[in-house]
């Protein structure tokens, strides 16, 4: 369990919106199990503390930072916390995103701007803050969590989410291309139908959760929903030195949905 031994990792969105395992929470714990020191970053302090506590209970090392990623100072806050704790950043995983239902006619300017600011703008600002340190040390890995919605249309419309997540894919590739000469890698994960607390939080009171789970599983050729651990394992590979010659990759974790 040493695939990230000695690495300093920041997981943005390391908390969970409810009971169970979200992608960021699983990534933070998975990274720590493989030897990384992890900064658990989340808007919700208690959620970040819960994840850090799980890491500490297993003998790992974790710090906590509560910050709203839309704040202008968010990037400097992450970079500064990593510098103070461990002297820099080796891995940054960006796992923050919101969705807003509605097509072109239903989406207001305000909703469009809010979704883009969180899903894409904040990723840009935080990347910009930690990138100089990675360049100076000649190594680093970005792992962005986009969505299969970037390349695959859902049965319902949520245009701001789809387009912002597509933008994050292109952003990750731009970071990869620009920074390969500096030893800095950048890759993006596209999760498909994943069972997480984030999904369950949007289930209305009239929807039977078990029926919803069956319908979602039926969409996937493998016959099941993915788990946060499927996403975390993909992130672990991309963050590790095993992927040292892998950059600019869009890794679909979708059980064959787009095969």
N, C-alpha and C positions, 0 to 999 in steps of 0.2 A: 504494500500500500504506500508506495513512494513515488508515484508518477508525477507529483507536483512538489516533491521535497525541496524545501528552501525557497519556494515561490511565494511571492506576496500578491495576493489577489483581492480585488474589490468586486463585490457582487452588488450591482445596483438593482434594487427591487428584491432584496433577500428575505423580506417578510412574506406573510401569507394573509389573504383577506379573510380567511376562515379556517376551521379545523382541517387538517390534512396537509398534503404536500403540494405546494405550488412549485413552479419551475425554478424560481430564484432561490427558494428555501432549500430545495433538493440540490441545486448547484453548489450553494455555499457549504452544505454539509458534505457533499461528495468531494469537493475540492479539499476540505479540511481533512477528510479521511485519507486523502492521498498525500498529505504532508504540507499543504499550503497554510499560510497564515492568512486569515480571511477578515476583511472589513465588510461587515453586514450593513448595507446602506438601504434605508427605507424611509418613506415619509412618516410611517407609523413607528414611533420609538419602541412601543411594546412588542410589535411584530418582529422588529430587528433584534430586540433583546431575547425573544424566544428562540430565534434561530441561533444566535450566539451562545445561548445557554445549552442548546442541544450539542453544539460543537464542544463546548467546555466539558460537558458531562462525559463525552467520549475521549477526553484527554487532549483535544485540539486547542488551537489558539485562535481567538476571534476578538475583534473590537467592533464597536457599534457606532454608527453615525446616522442621526435623524436629519434628513434634509428633503425639501421639496425640489425635485429636479428641474422645475420650471423657474426657480429663483435664479437670478443672474449670477449669484455667488456659488451656485451648486458645484460647478466644476472645480473651483478653487478649494471649496470645502472638502471634496473628495481627495484631491491631490494633496492638500495640506495634511489631512488626517493620515493618509498613507505615509507621507514623508515623516511625520512626527512619530508614528508608530514603528515603522520598519525601514525608513530611509528611501522609499520609492515604491513603484508599481511594476510588477511583471505581467500580471493578467488583469484585464478589466472585462467583466461580463455585464452587458447592458440588457436587463430583462424588465423593462418598464413599458407599459402600454395601456391604452384605454380604447374602448370601441364605442361608437355612436351609430345606432341604426338609422337608416335613411338613405335614399338615393339622392341624385343631384337636385331634384326639386324640393326635397324635404330637408336638406342640410343647409343650415344657416351659416353665414360668414363666421359667426362667433364659434359655433361648434367645429367647423372646419379648422379654424385657427387653433383651438384648444387641443384637438386631437393631434394635429401636426406638431404643436409645440412639445407635447409630451412624448409622442412616438418617434419623432425625428429631430426636432430642434434641440431637445435636451441631450440626446445622444451626441450631437455635434459639439455642444458646449463642453460636455464632460470629456469627450475625446480630445478636444483642443487643449484642455487643461492638463491632461496627463501625458500627452504625446511628447512634449519636449524632454521629459525625464526618460521616457523609453528610448528616444533617439540618442540621448547622450550616453546611455548605458549600452546601446547597440543591440538591444533585445526587448521583446515585448509581444504580447498577444492580446488582441481584441476579439471578443466573442459577442456578437449581437444576436438577440433573439427577435426575429421577425415573425412571420406567420405564413402558413400555406395560402392565406388570403391574398398574399402578394402576387400569386400566380394562378389562383384557382378560385372561381366564383362560387360563393355559398348560395343556398336556396333563397336567401333573403339579401336585401341591399344594405350595405354599410360602406358607402363609397369613400368616406374620409379615412376609415380604418384601412381599407384595401390599398388605397393610393399611398398613404403614409408608410405602410409596411413595405410596399414596393420601393418607396424612396429609401428606406433603411437598407434594403438589399443593395441598391446602387451605391449608397453611401459607404457600406462596408467594402465594396469592391474598389471604390475610389481611394479609401484609406489604404487598402492592400497595395494598389498600384503605386501610390505616391511614396509609401514608406518601406517597400521591399528593400531598396538600397541601404536602408538604415537598420536592417535586421528586425523590423517590426512587422508582425503578421496581423491579418484581419480576415475574419470569416464570419458567416452568418448562418444561423439555424432557422429552418422553416418548419415549425411544429404543425402537425395536422390536427386530427381529432384527439385531444388530450384531456383526460379527466383530472381537473384541478379544482380547488376551492373557488378560483376566479369564475369558472364556468358555472358552478353551482350557485354562486351569489346572484346570478342573473335569472335563475329559475323562478318563475312566478308561483304564487301560492296554489294555483289551479293545475299546475303541471306535476305529474307524478314523477319523482326523480328516477325511479327504477325504469319506468317506461322510456324516459328521456335517454337513460344510459343504454337501453337496448336499441333504441333508434340510432343513436350515435355509433354504437358498435357495428350496427348493420351497414353503415356507410363504408366501413373499412374492409378491404380485401382480407386482411388477417383475422377479421371477425372479432376484434376487440378494440377498445379505446387504448391509446397510449397513456403512459403515466409520466409524471414529472421526472421520474428516474430515467426514463428513456431519453428525455431532453438533457438531463444532467450528465448522463454518460456520453452523449454526443459532445457536449460542452467540454467535458473533461479531456476527451481526445484532442479537440481543437486547441485547448489551452496548453496541452502538454508538449514536451519536446518530441514526442512521437510524431507530431504533426509539423515538425520543424521545416519541412519543404512544402507545406500546404498553406496557401494564402489566396484570398479572393474566391473562396469556395462557398457555394450555397448548398448546405446540407439539409435535405428534406428528411424529416423524421415523421413519416405519415403512414406507416404500415402498408405501403403500396397503393395509396389512394390516387396518386398521380402517375403510377407506373404505366 
